[in-house]
Amino acid sequence: MFEVREQNGIMEMIIEDRERTEALKRDYSQPSRVLTRDQIEAYEKNGYIVVKGLISDFEVNDYIARFEEIVDGKNIHPEMTVMRNVAQKGQKRTVKTILKVQDFSADKRLFSYCQHPRIVEVVEDLIGPSKGKLSTINAMLLNKPSDDGSLSTRHPMHQDMYYFPFRPADFICCSWTALEPVNRENGCLVVIPGTHKLPLLPHTYPSWEGGVNKAFFGVHEFDQDKRVHVVMDKGDTVFFHPHLLHGSGANRTKGFRRAMSCHYANGDVCRFVDIRGGQQDLAASELLTIYEKKFKARGWKWPEWNIQVNLGAFFARKREKLGESVR
């Protein structure tokens, strides 16, 4: 089904039968440990579920406190990425100019979210594994500050799978935890139920006045009447499929809308795939540019061969840093 080969010290996994791999489907009839049958069926039907009060106030407050330390420049790990809002480019780094922190596997306080037993148990019910490894492939602390009128804090409707060179989609899941109450006013998540059953759709940058943040790609054609606003309380967690169309509006309040998120993959099933020449080319190019700049700024060697191996090196490093298994 796949072969593994080494080039310049990077393990490269090549799918021999990509169509078969992408066609693999999750069997939701399998017994679950923590989710009810109704919850499993809701996820299968709609592509997402919300689990109330999953993370404690103490833990949520610690994530926020650590975020504020990072903004102040305290104990920032070399591999950590801190992203500014395009509307505040060139301004001093504050909690009002930072959109997200990611690549924080070396940060025990933030990465404890990805390892949280209550999160992991739900993810295992949704994507497995029944006997193997659960891998983290992306983790972020998302900060949506009060919008300055440019509407740059909004995020276009998109599918997370557009960013990932992994398959199959049914064995990947995102957890997204509200670090404070989220609603329509401060930019809660907006989803279109059932769109996880769609294939991967074309994504481009939206034509927005006021600027668009780097790698904020979106899908332009969708039924706006079917959108659902996911209103959540502090500590609530939404779990969703990587093909689910979702986005968020601008924060029109004077406060913040912060969240933690992590994408998980069933390590027994998911494999790296070559996304060259397809509709993910834009994402691949943008992400490679971002991470090449980051690697070189930190004095890390950036492999100069083809995009597939570059992506493999990028994710191999992330997997190594994030910890391949959270169980």
DAFENFEN-V955047 format. One record per backbone hydrogen bond with DSSP energy under -0.5 kcal/mol. NH is the residue of the N-H (numbers start at 1). CO is the residue of the C=O. E is the energy in kcal/mol with one decimal. If there is no record, write none. Layout:
nh: {NH NH}
co: {CO CO}
e: {E E}
//
This chain:
nh: {3 5 7 10 11 12 12 13 14 14 15 16 17 21 22 23 24 24 28 30 40 41 42 43 44 45 46 47 47 48 49 51 52 54 54 55 60 61 62 63 64 65 66 67 68 69 70 71 72 73 74 75 77 80 81 83 83 85 88 89 91 94 97 98 99 100 101 102 103 107 108 111 112 113 115 116 119 120 121 122 123 124 125 126 127 128 135 135 136 137 138 140 141 142 142 143 144 144 145 147 154 155 158 161 162 163 164 166 167 171 172 173 174 175 176 177 178 179 180 182 187 188 189 190 191 192 193 193 194 195 197 198 204 206 208 211 216 217 218 219 222 224 226 227 228 230 230 231 232 235 236 237 238 239 240 241 242 244 246 247 248 249 252 252 257 259 260 261 262 263 264 265 266 267 267 268 269 270 271 273 275 278 281 284 285 286 287 288 289 290 291 292 293 294 295 296 297 298 298 299 300 303 310 311 312 313 314 315 316 317 318 319 320 321 322 323 326}
co: {14 12 10 7 9 5 10 11 3 12 13 1 1 17 18 19 20 21 26 27 36 37 38 39 40 41 42 42 43 42 239 237 50 51 235 235 56 57 58 59 60 61 62 63 64 65 66 67 68 70 69 73 75 77 102 81 100 97 85 86 88 92 94 94 83 83 141 81 139 104 106 107 108 110 111 113 116 116 117 118 119 120 121 122 123 124 133 265 323 263 263 261 101 140 259 99 142 257 143 251 151 248 246 242 159 160 161 164 271 168 169 264 240 262 238 260 236 258 258 232 183 183 230 247 228 245 191 226 46 192 194 195 218 216 206 208 213 215 204 157 220 222 223 224 191 189 228 229 182 178 233 51 176 49 174 47 172 241 158 190 155 188 185 250 144 142 177 140 175 138 173 135 171 133 265 133 266 266 167 165 273 275 278 280 281 282 283 284 285 286 287 288 289 290 291 292 293 294 295 296 295 301 306 307 308 309 310 311 312 313 314 315 316 317 318 319 134}
e: {-1.9 -2.5 -2.0 -1.9 -0.5 -3.5 -0.5 -0.5 -2.5 -0.6 -0.5 -2.3 -1.2 -2.0 -3.0 -1.4 -0.5 -1.2 -1.0 -1.2 -2.2 -2.5 -2.2 -2.2 -2.3 -2.3 -3.2 -0.5 -2.0 -0.5 -1.9 -3.4 -0.6 -0.7 -1.0 -1.9 -2.4 -2.9 -1.6 -2.0 -2.1 -2.4 -2.4 -2.2 -2.3 -1.7 -2.2 -2.3 -1.5 -1.7 -2.8 -0.6 -0.7 -1.6 -2.9 -0.5 -2.8 -2.8 -1.6 -1.3 -2.3 -0.5 -1.6 -1.0 -3.0 -1.3 -2.2 -2.6 -1.0 -1.6 -0.9 -3.0 -1.2 -1.7 -1.2 -1.3 -0.6 -2.8 -2.4 -1.0 -2.3 -2.6 -1.5 -1.4 -2.8 -1.7 -0.5 -3.0 -0.7 -2.4 -1.0 -2.5 -2.9 -0.6 -3.2 -4.0 -0.5 -1.5 -0.7 -3.1 -1.3 -3.1 -2.7 -2.4 -1.7 -2.1 -1.4 -0.6 -1.7 -1.3 -1.9 -2.2 -2.5 -2.6 -2.0 -3.2 -2.2 -2.6 -0.5 -2.6 -0.7 -1.9 -0.6 -2.7 -2.7 -1.8 -0.5 -0.5 -2.3 -1.8 -1.6 -1.6 -2.2 -0.6 -1.3 -0.9 -1.9 -1.5 -2.8 -3.3 -0.7 -1.0 -1.5 -1.4 -3.1 -2.9 -0.5 -1.2 -1.8 -3.0 -2.2 -2.5 -2.7 -2.8 -2.1 -2.4 -0.6 -1.6 -2.1 -1.9 -2.2 -0.7 -2.9 -0.9 -1.2 -2.2 -2.1 -2.7 -2.0 -3.1 -3.1 -2.8 -2.3 -2.4 -0.8 -0.6 -1.2 -2.8 -2.7 -2.2 -0.6 -1.2 -1.4 -2.6 -2.7 -2.5 -2.8 -2.3 -2.0 -2.2 -2.6 -2.5 -1.9 -1.8 -2.9 -2.5 -2.0 -1.2 -0.6 -1.1 -2.8 -0.6 -2.5 -2.8 -2.3 -2.9 -2.8 -2.8 -2.6 -2.4 -2.1 -3.1 -2.3 -2.7 -3.4 -1.7 -1.7}
//
